Amino acid sequence: MRKILTMLMVLFVIAAHAQQESLVRFEQYVQAGFNFGALTPVSLPNNIRRIDSWVPKFCPSIGYEGVYRFNERWGVGLAMKFEYKGMVVKDSVAYLHTIITVNEDGQTTEFEGDFTGTNETHAYNGYLTVPVNAVYDPGGNWRFKLGFYMAFLVDSKFEGTVSDGYIRNGDSLGEKIMISEATFDFKNELRTFDVGLQGGAGYRLSKKLSVEGNLNWGLRPAFPSSFEGIGFNMYNIFLTLGVAYQIR
């Protein structure tokens, strides 16, 4: 009796698996696109008085995605991609707490305090990103995705200049030091792991080729709370626009 029950259970599992396989499809895509956005606070703090300019950098994104379909409508997608996220922003700031380096007459002096004047920041960071999404296909040419991502920093750049202003050494009541131009470089302070939400849609241009747009919203501040070179939290918020080609 035990052997018969075991055989029946095995046959049941095989039959269920065969039935499931008839409903499930595995799709594979290669993806390429560009990221547009910024490493930015979610809302502008009072220290940033005006955004003078924002220029996107060349931020490619290439990757592979596999989609496991439970039925014709729903599936789950797992991807891996290498991408850059960056921008150049110039703004006017007041009493922005930071750490700067002044080079004069061959001597280097570092100041930490509240700066007022013009700030220009260059960010350009490379990530190995792993998105996980629920995939919904309503029929026709559209496909929608919603999920989260994990990203690992593999290349970093966060530097810039401050100019035409002054710094209060130590804090807002400290000694006033005039700054014609100084530099900062915080790439070594960036967190090496990021996590966030993402969602987007794709539209099929043909049987194999689609155009896609995905919004990626970081939930983890780019710098740890112990770092005092930036007086507010900054997050990776980027829109990826590109194409996907189905290889299977």
C-alpha positions as CSV (number, residue, x, y, z in Angstrom):
1,M,0.0,0.0,0.0
2,R,2.8,2.4,0.8
3,K,4.5,1.7,-2.5
4,I,1.2,2.2,-4.4
5,L,0.6,5.6,-2.6
6,T,4.1,6.7,-3.3
7,M,3.7,5.8,-7.0
8,L,0.4,7.6,-7.2
9,M,2.0,10.7,-5.6
10,V,4.8,10.6,-8.1
11,L,2.4,10.3,-11.0
12,F,0.3,13.1,-9.6
13,V,3.4,15.4,-9.3
14,I,4.5,14.5,-12.9
15,A,1.0,15.1,-14.3
16,A,0.7,18.5,-12.4
17,H,4.1,19.5,-13.6
18,A,3.3,18.6,-17.2
19,Q,0.0,20.5,-17.0
20,Q,1.9,23.5,-15.6
21,E,4.5,23.3,-18.3
22,S,1.8,23.6,-20.9
23,L,0.8,27.0,-19.5
24,V,4.2,28.4,-18.7
25,R,6.6,30.1,-21.1
26,F,10.1,31.4,-20.5
27,E,11.0,34.6,-22.4
28,Q,14.4,36.1,-22.7
29,Y,15.3,39.7,-23.7
30,V,18.4,41.8,-24.2
31,Q,18.0,45.4,-23.3
32,A,19.8,48.6,-24.1
33,G,19.0,52.2,-23.2
34,F,20.0,55.4,-21.4
35,N,19.4,56.8,-17.9
36,F,18.2,60.3,-17.4
37,G,17.8,61.8,-13.9
38,A,19.8,62.8,-10.9
39,L,21.3,61.9,-7.6
40,T,19.1,64.3,-5.7
41,P,17.2,65.0,-2.4
42,V,13.6,64.0,-2.7
43,S,12.6,67.6,-1.9
44,L,14.9,70.6,-2.3
45,P,16.2,71.7,1.1
46,N,16.3,75.4,2.1
47,N,20.1,75.4,1.6
48,I,19.6,75.1,-2.2
49,R,18.2,78.5,-3.2
50,R,18.2,78.0,-7.0
51,I,19.0,75.4,-9.6
52,D,21.0,77.2,-12.3
53,S,21.5,74.3,-14.7
54,W,21.2,70.5,-15.0
55,V,22.9,68.5,-17.7
56,P,22.6,64.8,-18.2
57,K,25.7,62.7,-18.7
58,F,26.1,59.8,-21.2
59,C,24.6,57.0,-19.0
60,P,24.2,53.8,-21.0
61,S,22.3,50.8,-19.6
62,I,22.7,47.3,-21.1
63,G,21.3,44.0,-19.7
64,Y,19.5,40.7,-19.9
65,E,16.1,39.8,-18.6
66,G,14.3,36.5,-18.2
67,V,10.5,36.4,-17.7
68,Y,8.9,33.3,-16.3
69,R,5.2,33.3,-17.3
70,F,2.6,31.7,-15.1
71,N,-0.1,32.3,-17.8
72,E,-0.7,34.6,-20.7
73,R,-1.3,37.6,-18.5
74,W,1.1,37.3,-15.5
75,G,4.8,36.5,-15.0
76,V,7.8,37.4,-13.0
77,G,10.9,38.9,-14.4
78,L,14.5,38.8,-13.2
79,A,17.2,40.9,-14.9
80,M,20.8,41.8,-14.6
81,K,22.3,44.9,-16.2
82,F,25.3,47.2,-16.1
83,E,24.5,50.9,-16.1
84,Y,25.7,54.3,-15.3
85,K,23.8,57.0,-13.4
86,G,25.0,60.6,-13.4
87,M,24.5,64.3,-14.1
88,V,26.1,67.7,-13.8
89,V,24.2,70.2,-11.7
90,K,25.0,73.8,-10.9
91,D,23.1,75.6,-8.1
92,S,23.2,78.5,-5.8
93,V,23.4,77.5,-2.1
94,A,23.3,79.2,1.3
95,Y,24.8,77.7,4.5
96,L,25.3,74.3,2.9
97,H,27.3,72.1,5.2
98,T,30.2,70.5,3.3
99,I,33.9,69.7,3.2
100,I,36.0,71.6,0.7
101,T,39.7,71.7,-0.3
102,V,41.4,75.0,-1.2
103,N,44.6,75.0,-3.2
104,E,46.6,78.2,-3.0
105,D,50.3,78.8,-3.6
106,G,51.0,75.1,-3.7
107,Q,49.4,74.5,-0.3
108,T,46.3,72.5,0.3
109,T,43.9,73.4,3.1
110,E,40.7,71.6,4.0
111,F,37.7,73.3,5.5
112,E,34.5,71.9,7.0
113,G,31.6,74.2,7.5
114,D,28.6,76.1,6.0
115,F,29.2,77.3,2.5
116,T,27.3,80.1,0.7
117,G,27.9,80.7,-3.0
118,T,27.9,78.6,-6.2
119,N,28.1,74.8,-6.3
120,E,28.7,72.6,-9.3
121,T,28.5,68.8,-8.8
122,H,29.6,66.1,-11.2
123,A,28.2,62.6,-10.4
124,Y,28.9,59.5,-12.6
125,N,28.4,56.1,-10.9
126,G,28.4,52.7,-12.4
127,Y,26.2,49.9,-11.0
128,L,25.6,46.2,-11.5
129,T,21.8,46.2,-11.0
130,V,19.4,43.3,-10.4
131,P,15.7,44.2,-11.0
132,V,12.9,41.9,-9.9
133,N,9.5,42.6,-11.4
134,A,5.9,41.4,-11.6
135,V,5.0,41.4,-15.3
136,Y,1.5,42.0,-16.6
137,D,0.5,41.6,-20.3
138,P,-3.0,42.9,-20.9
139,G,-3.0,41.7,-24.4
140,G,-2.1,43.6,-27.6
141,N,1.2,45.4,-27.7
142,W,1.6,46.6,-24.2
143,R,3.5,45.1,-21.3
144,F,3.8,46.5,-17.7
145,K,6.3,45.9,-14.9
146,L,6.4,46.8,-11.3
147,G,8.9,45.7,-8.6
148,F,12.2,46.6,-7.0
149,Y,15.9,46.6,-7.7
150,M,19.2,46.0,-6.0
151,A,22.3,47.7,-7.2
152,F,26.0,47.2,-6.4
153,L,28.4,50.1,-7.0
154,V,31.3,49.2,-9.2
155,D,32.6,52.6,-10.4
156,S,32.2,55.9,-8.6
157,K,32.6,59.6,-9.2
158,F,31.1,62.4,-7.1
159,E,33.1,65.6,-7.2
160,G,32.8,69.3,-8.0
161,T,33.7,72.8,-7.2
162,V,32.4,75.7,-5.0
163,S,33.1,79.3,-6.0
164,D,32.2,82.9,-5.6
165,G,31.3,82.8,-2.0
166,Y,32.4,82.0,1.5
167,I,32.5,79.3,4.1
168,R,31.8,79.6,7.8
169,N,34.5,77.4,9.2
170,G,33.0,74.8,11.6
171,D,29.4,76.0,11.6
172,S,27.2,78.9,10.7
173,L,28.8,81.0,13.5
174,G,32.4,80.2,12.6
175,E,35.1,82.3,11.0
176,K,34.1,83.7,7.6
177,I,36.6,82.6,4.9
178,M,36.2,84.0,1.4
179,I,36.3,81.3,-1.4
180,S,37.1,82.2,-5.0
181,E,37.2,78.5,-5.9
182,A,37.6,75.2,-4.0
183,T,37.0,71.5,-4.8
184,F,35.5,68.5,-3.2
185,D,35.6,64.7,-4.0
186,F,33.3,62.4,-2.1
187,K,33.5,59.3,-4.3
188,N,35.0,57.1,-1.6
189,E,32.1,58.0,0.8
190,L,29.4,56.6,-1.5
191,R,27.5,53.6,-0.3
192,T,28.3,50.5,-2.3
193,F,24.8,49.1,-2.2
194,D,21.5,50.7,-3.3
195,V,17.9,49.4,-3.3
196,G,14.7,51.0,-4.6
197,L,11.4,50.6,-6.4
198,Q,10.9,50.6,-10.2
199,G,8.0,50.4,-12.6
200,G,7.5,50.9,-16.3
201,A,5.9,49.8,-19.5
202,G,7.0,48.5,-22.9
203,Y,5.3,48.7,-26.3
204,R,6.0,46.1,-29.0
205,L,7.0,47.6,-32.4
206,S,7.3,44.1,-33.9
207,K,7.2,40.5,-32.8
208,K,10.7,40.8,-31.3
209,L,11.4,44.5,-30.8
210,S,10.0,46.7,-28.1
211,V,10.5,50.2,-26.7
212,E,10.6,50.5,-22.9
213,G,10.5,53.2,-20.2
214,N,11.2,52.4,-16.5
215,L,11.3,54.8,-13.5
216,N,13.9,53.8,-10.9
217,W,13.5,55.4,-7.5
218,G,16.2,54.8,-4.9
219,L,15.1,54.3,-1.3
220,R,18.5,54.2,0.4
221,P,20.5,57.5,0.8
222,A,23.7,57.5,-1.4
223,F,25.8,58.6,1.6
224,P,25.8,57.1,5.1
225,S,24.3,59.2,7.9
226,S,27.8,59.5,9.5
227,F,29.1,61.4,6.5
228,E,29.1,65.2,7.1
229,G,30.2,66.4,3.7
230,I,26.6,66.6,2.5
231,G,24.0,68.1,4.8
232,F,21.0,66.2,3.4
233,N,20.1,62.8,2.0
234,M,20.4,62.1,-1.7
235,Y,18.8,59.4,-3.7
236,N,19.2,57.9,-7.2
237,I,16.1,58.8,-9.2
238,F,16.4,58.0,-12.9
239,L,14.3,57.2,-15.9
240,T,15.6,54.5,-18.3
241,L,14.5,54.8,-21.9
242,G,15.5,52.1,-24.3
243,V,14.7,49.1,-26.4
244,A,14.3,45.4,-25.7
245,Y,14.9,42.5,-28.2
246,Q,13.3,39.1,-27.5
247,I,15.8,36.4,-28.2
248,R,13.5,33.6,-27.1
